[in-house]
Amino acid sequence: MKKIVLTSILATLTVLVSSQTFIQENKTWNVVECMNWGGCGTQSFRILGDTTIGQTEYKKLYATNDTTLSNWYKYGALREYENKVYFYLFANETEALLYDFSLNVGESFISTHNSVEYQGCPIEMEISFIDSVTTENGEQRQRINFSDGEEWINGIGSLYGLVYVGV
């Protein structure tokens, strides 16, 4: 009987822990992009498949601007380690720290975002407060609020879009 109870508890904890993972297969993000001169469109991202770069394992990140979601291209790769999310951009073969969910109030995060769109311009952001939000499915998620208005939600990313940290 003890084995059954222990196994049930372990299985439940495994489900709870995995539900907080940032990088999950088939996870999709939709980002509305508006240009300064008025045109808007949607860019979508999804995680699909594994890849090894050097000695490091990643999940492949695909993107599309196609509203039918039928023409995806390899955009980059993501990996998660010790509450941090790293982004490898295939276009310039570099890795940057995209998110650090282990930071505390008063600490700063320097975005070394390396997307092709923003030329890797580093931006320093100071954490003003940390709280939590409830998602549509009732999960509590950590939210990090920066003094410049940027917000991150653990397991979801920046409110400005998955790879647009500090932009």
Backbone as a printed PyTorch tensor [residue, N CA C, xyz], in Angstrom:
tensor([[[  0.8220,  -1.1900,   0.0000],
         [  0.0000,   0.0000,   0.0000],
         [  0.8760,   1.2680,   0.0000]],

        [[  1.9680,   1.2370,   0.7770],
         [  2.8600,   2.3860,   0.8220],
         [  3.4620,   2.6610,  -0.5430]],

        [[  3.7740,   1.5970,  -1.2990],
         [  4.3470,   1.7650,  -2.6350],
         [  3.3620,   2.4650,  -3.5670]],

        [[  2.0860,   2.0970,  -3.4790],
         [  1.0680,   2.6990,  -4.3380],
         [  0.9190,   4.1750,  -4.0110]],

        [[  0.8540,   4.5150,  -2.7270],
         [  0.7140,   5.9130,  -2.3160],
         [  1.9480,   6.7070,  -2.7480]],

        [[  3.1390,   6.1660,  -2.5160],
         [  4.3770,   6.8470,  -2.8940],
         [  4.4610,   7.0450,  -4.4000]],

        [[  4.0860,   6.0310,  -5.1640],
         [  4.0920,   6.1280,  -6.6190],
         [  3.0960,   7.1840,  -7.0960]],

        [[  1.9200,   7.2290,  -6.4850],
         [  0.9100,   8.2250,  -6.8520],
         [  1.3960,   9.6400,  -6.5710]],

        [[  2.0240,   9.8380,  -5.4100],
         [  2.5530,  11.1610,  -5.0600],
         [  3.6500,  11.5600,  -6.0330]],

        [[  4.5490,  10.6350,  -6.3420],
         [  5.6420,  10.9210,  -7.2670],
         [  5.1150,  11.2620,  -8.6590]],

        [[  4.1150,  10.5340,  -9.1260],
         [  3.5380,  10.8020, -10.4460],
         [  2.8680,  12.1710, -10.4760]],

        [[  2.1700,  12.5270,  -9.4080],
         [  1.5200,  13.8360,  -9.3310],
         [  2.5510,  14.9560,  -9.3390]],

        [[  3.6200,  14.8080,  -8.5610],
         [  4.6730,  15.8250,  -8.5300],
         [  5.3410,  15.9690,  -9.8850]],

        [[  5.5360,  14.8690, -10.5830],
         [  6.1390,  14.9080, -11.9110],
         [  5.2770,  15.7250, -12.8620]],

        [[  3.9670,  15.5420, -12.8220],
         [  3.0540,  16.3010, -13.6770],
         [  3.1040,  17.7840, -13.3130]],

        [[  3.0980,  18.1090, -12.0200],
         [  3.1420,  19.5050, -11.5910],
         [  4.4360,  20.1800, -12.0060]],

        [[  5.5530,  19.4980, -11.8450],
         [  6.8390,  20.0770, -12.2200],
         [  6.9130,  20.2790, -13.7220]],

        [[  6.4780,  19.3040, -14.5040],
         [  6.5840,  19.4290, -15.9550],
         [  5.6390,  20.4870, -16.5030]],

        [[  4.5530,  20.8030, -15.7930],
         [  3.6380,  21.8140, -16.2920],
         [  4.2420,  23.2080, -16.1960]],

        [[  5.2960,  23.3890, -15.4040],
         [  5.9440,  24.6830, -15.2670],
         [  7.0800,  24.8790, -16.2590]],

        [[  7.3940,  23.8730, -17.0480],
         [  8.5030,  23.9550, -17.9740],
         [  8.2300,  24.9880, -19.0630]],

        [[  9.2170,  25.8200, -19.3190],
         [  9.1020,  26.8490, -20.3400],
         [  9.1200,  26.2410, -21.7340]],

        [[ 10.0460,  25.3240, -21.9410],
         [ 10.2670,  24.7680, -23.2690],
         [  9.5790,  23.4140, -23.3780]],

        [[  8.4340,  23.3970, -24.0320],
         [  7.6700,  22.1750, -24.2300],
         [  7.3790,  21.9880, -25.7130]],

        [[  7.4310,  20.7480, -26.1390],
         [  7.1290,  20.3960, -27.5300],
         [  5.7240,  20.8860, -27.9020]],

        [[  5.5920,  21.4290, -29.1060],
         [  4.3330,  21.9070, -29.6790],
         [  3.7490,  23.1360, -28.9920]],

        [[  4.5060,  23.7910, -28.1120],
         [  4.0480,  25.0380, -27.5020],
         [  4.1100,  26.1160, -28.5750]],

        [[  3.1070,  27.0050, -28.6370],
         [  3.0340,  28.0280, -29.6710],
         [  2.8300,  29.4090, -29.0550]],

        [[  3.5060,  30.4020, -29.6010],
         [  3.3440,  31.7990, -29.2090],
         [  2.9420,  32.5870, -30.4490]],

        [[  2.0180,  33.5330, -30.3010],
         [  1.6290,  34.4350, -31.3830],
         [  1.9530,  35.8580, -30.9470]],

        [[  2.6570,  36.5890, -31.8050],
         [  3.1020,  37.9370, -31.4810],
         [  2.5970,  38.8850, -32.5550]],

        [[  1.8660,  39.9170, -32.1430],
         [  1.4180,  40.9350, -33.0920],
         [  2.5370,  41.9420, -33.2500]],

        [[  2.9470,  42.1560, -34.4950],
         [  4.0070,  43.1150, -34.8140],
         [  3.3900,  44.2870, -35.5750]],

        [[  3.6590,  45.4860, -35.0980],
         [  3.2020,  46.6800, -35.8100],
         [  4.4040,  47.5450, -36.1320]],

        [[  4.5090,  47.9550, -37.3590],
         [  5.6100,  48.8000, -37.8040],
         [  5.2730,  50.2580, -37.5300]],

        [[  6.2960,  51.0930, -37.4520],
         [  6.1060,  52.5120, -37.1650],
         [  5.1820,  53.2080, -38.1600]],

        [[  5.1700,  52.7340, -39.4050],
         [  4.3510,  53.3870, -40.4140],
         [  2.9480,  52.7900, -40.5010]],

        [[  2.5800,  51.9030, -39.5570],
         [  1.1920,  51.5040, -39.4330],
         [  0.8100,  50.0860, -39.7800]],

        [[  1.6020,  49.3550, -40.5370],
         [  1.2300,  47.9940, -40.8930],
         [  1.4140,  47.0270, -39.7340]],

        [[  0.4650,  46.1240, -39.5290],
         [  0.5470,  45.1270, -38.4570],
         [  0.4040,  43.7230, -39.0370]],

        [[  0.9870,  42.7790, -38.3690],
         [  0.8850,  41.3820, -38.7650],
         [  1.1720,  40.5020, -37.5650]],

        [[  0.9930,  39.2280, -37.7240],
         [  1.2340,  38.2850, -36.6420],
         [  2.4070,  37.3880, -36.9890]],

        [[  3.3220,  37.2590, -36.0530],
         [  4.4230,  36.3150, -36.1780],
         [  4.1670,  35.2220, -35.1490]],

        [[  4.2510,  33.9890, -35.5640],
         [  4.0150,  32.8670, -34.6650],
         [  5.2880,  32.0560, -34.4980]],

        [[  5.4690,  31.5180, -33.3060],
         [  6.6110,  30.6740, -32.9790],
         [  6.0880,  29.3630, -32.4110]],

        [[  6.8290,  28.2820, -32.6630],
         [  6.4860,  27.0150, -32.0260],
         [  7.7410,  26.1830, -31.8320]],

        [[  7.6730,  25.3130, -30.8590],
         [  8.7810,  24.4110, -30.5430],
         [  8.4380,  23.0460, -31.1010]],

        [[  9.3940,  22.4960, -31.8630],
         [  9.1440,  21.1990, -32.4770],
         [ 10.4670,  20.4950, -32.7530]],

        [[ 10.7360,  19.4410, -32.0180],
         [ 11.9120,  18.6250, -32.2660],
         [ 13.1400,  19.0500, -31.4850]],

        [[ 14.1180,  18.1730, -31.4670],
         [ 15.3690,  18.3830, -30.7480],
         [ 16.5060,  18.6260, -31.7340]],

        [[ 17.5490,  19.2840, -31.2400],
         [ 18.7640,  19.4620, -32.0130],
         [ 19.9390,  19.5510, -31.0530]],

        [[ 21.1000,  19.1470, -31.5150],
         [ 22.3230,  19.2720, -30.7230],
         [ 23.2460,  20.2520, -31.4260]],

        [[ 23.6910,  21.2460, -30.6690],
         [ 24.6270,  22.2330, -31.1930],
         [ 25.8650,  22.1440, -30.3210]],

        [[ 26.9750,  21.7460, -30.9210],
         [ 28.1670,  21.4460, -30.1240],
         [ 27.8600,  20.2400, -29.2340]],

        [[ 27.9710,  20.4250, -27.9450],
         [ 27.6450,  19.3680, -26.9760],
         [ 26.3250,  19.6350, -26.2610]],

        [[ 25.5880,  20.6670, -26.6900],
         [ 24.4110,  21.1230, -25.9620],
         [ 23.1210,  20.7330, -26.6760]],

        [[ 22.1610,  20.2190, -25.8960],
         [ 20.8500,  19.8360, -26.4200],
         [ 19.8980,  21.0220, -26.3760]],

        [[ 19.1610,  21.2340, -27.4500],
         [ 18.1790,  22.3020, -27.5650],
         [ 16.8780,  21.7430, -28.1180]],

        [[ 15.8300,  22.5580, -28.0130],
         [ 14.5760,  22.3330, -28.7240],
         [ 14.5580,  23.3220, -29.8830]],

        [[ 14.1850,  22.8500, -31.0750],
         [ 14.1540,  23.7190, -32.2490],
         [ 12.9580,  24.6730, -32.1730]],

        [[ 13.2220,  25.9390, -32.5160],
         [ 12.1980,  26.9670, -32.5380],
         [ 11.9260,  27.3450, -33.9910]],

        [[ 10.6730,  27.2280, -34.3930],
         [ 10.2530,  27.5740, -35.7420],
         [  9.4330,  28.8520, -35.7000]],

        [[  9.4020,  29.6010, -36.7950],
         [  8.6250,  30.8390, -36.8900],
         [  7.8960,  30.8780, -38.2210]],

        [[  6.8250,  31.6670, -38.2600],
         [  6.0960,  31.9120, -39.5030],
         [  5.3800,  33.2500, -39.4070]],

        [[  5.2280,  33.8950, -40.5430],
         [  4.3910,  35.0950, -40.6580],
         [  3.1310,  34.7780, -41.4590]],

        [[  2.9760,  33.5080, -41.7950],
         [  1.8640,  33.0180, -42.5990],
         [  0.6440,  32.8260, -41.6960]],

        [[ -0.4550,  33.4950, -42.0210],
         [ -1.6570,  33.4170, -41.1820],
         [ -2.3130,  32.0360, -41.2060]],

        [[ -1.9740,  31.2130, -42.2000],
         [ -2.5310,  29.8560, -42.2350],
         [ -1.6920,  28.8840, -41.4080]],

        [[ -0.5630,  29.3680, -40.8800],
         [  0.3630,  28.5650, -40.0690],
         [  0.8430,  27.3190, -40.8040]],

        [[  1.0790,  27.4690, -42.1140],
         [  1.5070,  26.3120, -42.8970],
         [  2.9500,  26.4100, -43.3960]],

        [[  3.5550,  27.5770, -43.3800],
         [  4.9200,  27.7480, -43.8790],
         [  5.8650,  28.1390, -42.7540]],

        [[  6.3710,  27.1580, -42.0310],
         [  7.2680,  27.3880, -40.8990],
         [  8.7170,  27.2990, -41.3520]],

        [[  9.5900,  28.1030, -40.7510],
         [ 11.0180,  28.0090, -41.0200],
         [ 11.7660,  27.9320, -39.6900]],

        [[ 12.9500,  27.2750, -39.7180],
         [ 13.7680,  27.1700, -38.5040],
         [ 14.2970,  28.5520, -38.1520]],

        [[ 13.9750,  29.0180, -36.9560],
         [ 14.3730,  30.3530, -36.5200],
         [ 15.5440,  30.2920, -35.5470]],

        [[ 15.4830,  29.3530, -34.6140],
         [ 16.5260,  29.2410, -33.5970],
         [ 16.3040,  28.0030, -32.7550]],

        [[ 16.8870,  28.0250, -31.5770],
         [ 16.7400,  26.8890, -30.6610],
         [ 16.7090,  27.4360, -29.2330]],

        [[ 16.0250,  26.7280, -28.3710],
         [ 15.8930,  27.1250, -26.9720],
         [ 16.3430,  25.9970, -26.0670]],

        [[ 16.9080,  26.3680, -24.9320],
         [ 17.2090,  25.3880, -23.8990],
         [ 16.9650,  26.0460, -22.5550]],

        [[ 16.6620,  25.2180, -21.5820],
         [ 16.3710,  25.6930, -20.2400],
         [ 17.3230,  25.0150, -19.2690]],

        [[ 17.9090,  25.8020, -18.3690],
         [ 18.8330,  25.2530, -17.3870],
         [ 18.8000,  26.1280, -16.1390]],

        [[ 18.5170,  25.5210, -15.0150],
         [ 18.5020,  26.2000, -13.7110],
         [ 17.6960,  27.4960, -13.7320]],

        [[ 16.4570,  27.3990, -14.1930],
         [ 15.5150,  28.5200, -14.1960],
         [ 15.9300,  29.6560, -15.1410]],

        [[ 16.7610,  29.3210, -16.1180],
         [ 17.1820,  30.2710, -17.1470],
         [ 16.8550,  29.6820, -18.5100]],

        [[ 16.5090,  30.5560, -19.4440],
         [ 16.2050,  30.1270, -20.8060],
         [ 17.2180,  30.7670, -21.7410]],

        [[ 17.8550,  29.9200, -22.5550],
         [ 18.8710,  30.3650, -23.5050],
         [ 18.3260,  30.2380, -24.9170]],

        [[ 18.7160,  31.1910, -25.7590],
         [ 18.2430,  31.2470, -27.1370],
         [ 19.4480,  31.2020, -28.0800]],

        [[ 19.4190,  30.2690, -29.0110],
         [ 20.4580,  30.1560, -30.0270],
         [ 19.8230,  30.5490, -31.3510]],

        [[ 20.3670,  31.6030, -31.9740],
         [ 19.8310,  32.0690, -33.2460],
         [ 20.6510,  31.4620, -34.3770]],

        [[ 19.9920,  30.7020, -35.2480],
         [ 20.6850,  30.0510, -36.3520],
         [ 21.3190,  31.0650, -37.3050]],

        [[ 20.6770,  32.2280, -37.4830],
         [ 21.1600,  33.2140, -38.4660],
         [ 22.5700,  33.6900, -38.1850]],

        [[ 22.9380,  33.8460, -36.9080],
         [ 24.3050,  34.3010, -36.6320],
         [ 25.0730,  33.3660, -35.6990]],

        [[ 24.5240,  32.1850, -35.4640],
         [ 25.1870,  31.1090, -34.7160],
         [ 25.7160,  31.5600, -33.3600]],

        [[ 24.8800,  32.2730, -32.6060],
         [ 25.2550,  32.6940, -31.2640],
         [ 24.1520,  32.3530, -30.2780]],

        [[ 24.5500,  32.2210, -29.0090],
         [ 23.5960,  31.9440, -27.9410],
         [ 23.5530,  33.1360, -26.9960]],

        [[ 22.3610,  33.4560, -26.5080],
         [ 22.1910,  34.5280, -25.5240],
         [ 21.2610,  34.0450, -24.4280]],

        [[ 21.4540,  34.5810, -23.2410],
         [ 20.5250,  34.3380, -22.1410],
         [ 19.2790,  35.1570, -22.4280]],

        [[ 18.1510,  34.4840, -22.5970],
         [ 16.9060,  35.1530, -22.9630],
         [ 16.0950,  35.5350, -21.7230]],

        [[ 16.0290,  34.6330, -20.7400],
         [ 15.2810,  34.8660, -19.5030],
         [ 16.0730,  34.3060, -18.3270]],

        [[ 15.9520,  34.9760, -17.1720],
         [ 16.5160,  34.4690, -15.9230],
         [ 15.4580,  34.6430, -14.8470]],

        [[ 14.7480,  33.5480, -14.5530],
         [ 13.6630,  33.5910, -13.5820],
         [ 14.1470,  33.4030, -12.1470]],

        [[ 15.4680,  33.4240, -11.9310],
         [ 16.0150,  33.3040, -10.5770],
         [ 16.4230,  34.6620, -10.0070]],

        [[ 16.1930,  35.7370, -10.7470],
         [ 16.5690,  37.0740, -10.2940],
         [ 15.6620,  37.5630,  -9.1710]],

        [[ 16.1480,  38.5490,  -8.4100],
         [ 15.4100,  39.1260,  -7.2940],
         [ 15.1930,  40.6180,  -7.5080]],

        [[ 14.2770,  41.1920,  -6.7260],
         [ 13.9760,  42.6200,  -6.7950],
         [ 15.2650,  43.4180,  -6.5780]],

        [[ 15.4580,  44.4430,  -7.4060],
         [ 16.6380,  45.2950,  -7.3120],
         [ 17.7810,  44.8440,  -8.2100]],

        [[ 17.7580,  43.5840,  -8.6390],
         [ 18.8060,  43.0990,  -9.5380],
         [ 18.4790,  43.5430, -10.9690]],

        [[ 19.4900,  43.5160, -11.7980],
         [ 19.3110,  43.8970, -13.1950],
         [ 19.5570,  42.7130, -14.1100]],

        [[ 18.8910,  42.7500, -15.2430],
         [ 19.0960,  41.7730, -16.3050],
         [ 19.5810,  42.5440, -17.5130]],

        [[ 20.6630,  42.0940, -18.1000],
         [ 21.1590,  42.7280, -19.3170],
         [ 20.7800,  41.8350, -20.4910]],

        [[ 19.8910,  42.3440, -21.3030],
         [ 19.4430,  41.6090, -22.4760],
         [ 20.5180,  41.6880, -23.5450]],

        [[ 21.0170,  40.5350, -23.9420],
         [ 21.9550,  40.4850, -25.0670],
         [ 21.2490,  39.8410, -26.2460]],

        [[ 19.9870,  40.1810, -26.3540],
         [ 19.1330,  39.6390, -27.4010],
         [ 19.8570,  39.7190, -28.7320]],

        [[ 19.8670,  38.6240, -29.4430],
         [ 20.6720,  38.5890, -30.6640],
         [ 19.8550,  38.3050, -31.9110]],

        [[ 18.6080,  38.7570, -31.9390],
         [ 17.8190,  38.4990, -33.1390],
         [ 18.3160,  39.3390, -34.3010]],

        [[ 18.0740,  38.8680, -35.4730],
         [ 18.4670,  39.5830, -36.6820],
         [ 17.7780,  40.9470, -36.7230]],

        [[ 16.5260,  40.9990, -36.2580],
         [ 15.7380,  42.2210, -36.3430],
         [ 16.3180,  43.3630, -35.5120]],

        [[ 16.9840,  43.0640, -34.3970],
         [ 17.4030,  44.1100, -33.4740],
         [ 18.9060,  44.1880, -33.2670]],

        [[ 19.6890,  43.5130, -34.0630],
         [ 21.1430,  43.6430, -34.1120],
         [ 21.8640,  43.3990, -32.7980]],

        [[ 21.2590,  42.7190, -31.8400],
         [ 21.9490,  42.3470, -30.6130],
         [ 22.2850,  43.4980, -29.6900]],

        [[ 21.5200,  44.5620, -29.7070],
         [ 21.7710,  45.7260, -28.8560],
         [ 21.4500,  45.3940, -27.3920]],

        [[ 22.4570,  45.4000, -26.4870],
         [ 22.1820,  45.0530, -25.0840],
         [ 21.4030,  46.1590, -24.3720]],

        [[ 20.4480,  45.7570, -23.5680],
         [ 19.6160,  46.6840, -22.8060],
         [ 19.6060,  46.2120, -21.3570]],

        [[ 19.8750,  47.1160, -20.4110],
         [ 19.8560,  46.7690, -18.9910],
         [ 18.4810,  47.1030, -18.4160]],

        [[ 17.8910,  46.1130, -17.7220],
         [ 16.5610,  46.2840, -17.1470],
         [ 16.6200,  45.9210, -15.6630]],

        [[ 16.1090,  46.8100, -14.7950],
         [ 16.1170,  46.5600, -13.3560],
         [ 14.7550,  46.0220, -12.9120]],

        [[ 14.7930,  45.0070, -12.0380],
         [ 13.5580,  44.4130, -11.5390],
         [ 12.9730,  45.3100, -10.4510]],

        [[ 11.7230,  45.7390, -10.6640],
         [ 11.0710,  46.6080,  -9.6880],
         [ 10.2350,  45.8080,  -8.6860]],

        [[  9.5550,  44.7520,  -9.1260],
         [  8.8520,  43.8730,  -8.1900],
         [  8.5490,  42.5310,  -8.8400]],

        [[  8.3140,  41.5510,  -7.9880],
         [  7.9780,  40.1910,  -8.4260],
         [  6.6840,  39.8020,  -7.7300]],

        [[  5.7410,  39.2910,  -8.5050],
         [  4.4900,  38.7990,  -7.9360],
         [  4.0710,  37.5520,  -8.7050]],

        [[  2.8100,  37.2040,  -8.6600],
         [  2.3400,  36.0490,  -9.4270],
         [  1.0230,  36.3970, -10.1010]],

        [[  0.7380,  35.6700, -11.1620],
         [ -0.5140,  35.8270, -11.8930],
         [ -1.1590,  34.4570, -12.0310]],

        [[ -2.4550,  34.4710, -12.2580],
         [ -3.1900,  33.2290, -12.4840],
         [ -3.5010,  33.1260, -13.9670]],

        [[ -3.1230,  32.0170, -14.5750],
         [ -3.3870,  31.8220, -16.0000],
         [ -4.8280,  31.3560, -16.1950]],

        [[ -5.2550,  31.2700, -17.4520],
         [ -6.6310,  30.8550, -17.7610],
         [ -6.9800,  29.4900, -17.1830]],

        [[ -5.9800,  28.5930, -17.0960],
         [ -6.2710,  27.2540, -16.5760],
         [ -6.1190,  27.1760, -15.0500]],

        [[ -5.9330,  28.3230, -14.3880],
         [ -5.8910,  28.3630, -12.9340],
         [ -4.5170,  28.2010, -12.3100]],

        [[ -3.4840,  28.0490, -13.1220],
         [ -2.1180,  27.9120, -12.5800],
         [ -1.5940,  29.2520, -12.0920]],

        [[ -0.8650,  29.2300, -10.9890],
         [ -0.1630,  30.4130, -10.5050],
         [  1.2200,  30.4290, -11.1440]],

        [[  1.5970,  31.5540, -11.7280],
         [  2.8950,  31.6910, -12.3770],
         [  3.6060,  32.9250, -11.8390]],

        [[  4.9170,  32.8100, -11.6500],
         [  5.7330,  33.9430, -11.2240],
         [  5.7610,  34.9930, -12.3320]],

        [[  5.6160,  36.2750, -11.9310],
         [  5.7270,  37.3730, -12.8800],
         [  6.8170,  38.3180, -12.3870]],

        [[  7.7600,  38.6400, -13.2690],
         [  8.8290,  39.5820, -12.9620],
         [  8.5180,  40.8760, -13.6960]],

        [[  8.4760,  41.9760, -12.9410],
         [  8.1580,  43.2890, -13.4840],
         [  9.4090,  44.1560, -13.4520]],

        [[  9.7360,  44.7420, -14.5910],
         [ 10.9210,  45.5820, -14.7120],
         [ 10.5210,  47.0550, -14.6910]],

        [[ 11.4590,  47.9090, -14.2980],
         [ 11.1790,  49.3450, -14.1780],
         [ 10.8280,  49.9970, -15.5150]],

        [[ 11.2280,  49.3900, -16.6350],
         [ 10.9140,  49.9620, -17.9520],
         [  9.5740,  49.4880, -18.5090]],

        [[  8.8210,  48.7080, -17.7300],
         [  7.5160,  48.2280, -18.1730],
         [  7.5190,  46.8100, -18.7140]],

        [[  8.6760,  46.2570, -18.9680],
         [  8.7770,  44.8650, -19.4300],
         [  8.2340,  43.9420, -18.3320]],

        [[  7.5360,  42.8790, -18.7250],
         [  7.0580,  41.8610, -17.7890],
         [  7.3540,  40.4890, -18.3520]],

        [[  7.8150,  39.5910, -17.4760],
         [  8.0090,  38.1930, -17.8480],
         [  7.0970,  37.3390, -16.9950]],

        [[  6.5540,  36.2960, -17.5880],
         [  5.7800,  35.3100, -16.8380],
         [  6.4720,  33.9710, -17.0240]],

        [[  6.8200,  33.3340, -15.8940],
         [  7.5460,  32.0690, -15.9300],
         [  6.7370,  31.0210, -16.6810]],

        [[  7.3670,  30.3750, -17.6400],
         [  6.7100,  29.3640, -18.4560],
         [  6.0540,  29.9250, -19.7000]],

        [[  5.9750,  31.2720, -19.7940],
         [  5.3200,  31.9130, -20.9350],
         [  6.2810,  32.8370, -21.6670]],

        [[  6.9790,  33.6920, -20.9410],
         [  7.9430,  34.5930, -21.5560],
         [  7.5820,  36.0460, -21.3670]],

        [[  8.1370,  36.8980, -22.2260],
         [  7.9130,  38.3390, -22.1690],
         [  6.5460,  38.6690, -22.7500]],

        [[  5.9150,  39.6830, -22.1850],
         [  4.6360,  40.1160, -22.7440],
         [  4.8120,  40.7890, -24.0990]],

        [[  6.0530,  41.1360, -24.4600],
         [  6.3340,  41.7090, -25.7710],
         [  6.5320,  40.6360, -26.8310]],

        [[  6.6400,  39.3920, -26.4240],
         [  6.8220,  38.2980, -27.3730],
         [  7.9620,  37.3960, -26.9480]],

        [[  7.9060,  36.1800, -27.3250],
         [  8.8370,  35.1510, -26.8820],
         [ 10.3020,  35.5620, -26.9870]],

        [[ 10.7510,  35.9890, -28.1430],
         [ 12.1770,  36.2980, -28.3350],
         [ 12.4630,  37.7920, -28.3500]],

        [[ 11.4990,  38.6030, -27.9770],
         [ 11.6760,  40.0500, -28.0200],
         [ 11.8960,  40.6360, -26.6280]],

        [[ 12.7670,  40.0240, -25.8690],
         [ 13.0980,  40.4830, -24.5260],
         [ 13.8860,  41.7840, -24.6180]],

        [[ 13.4240,  42.7990, -23.8850],
         [ 14.1340,  44.0730, -23.8570],
         [ 13.9820,  44.9020, -25.1100]],

        [[ 13.0650,  44.5530, -25.9580],
         [ 12.8810,  45.2980, -27.2170],
         [ 11.7290,  46.2580, -27.0580]]])
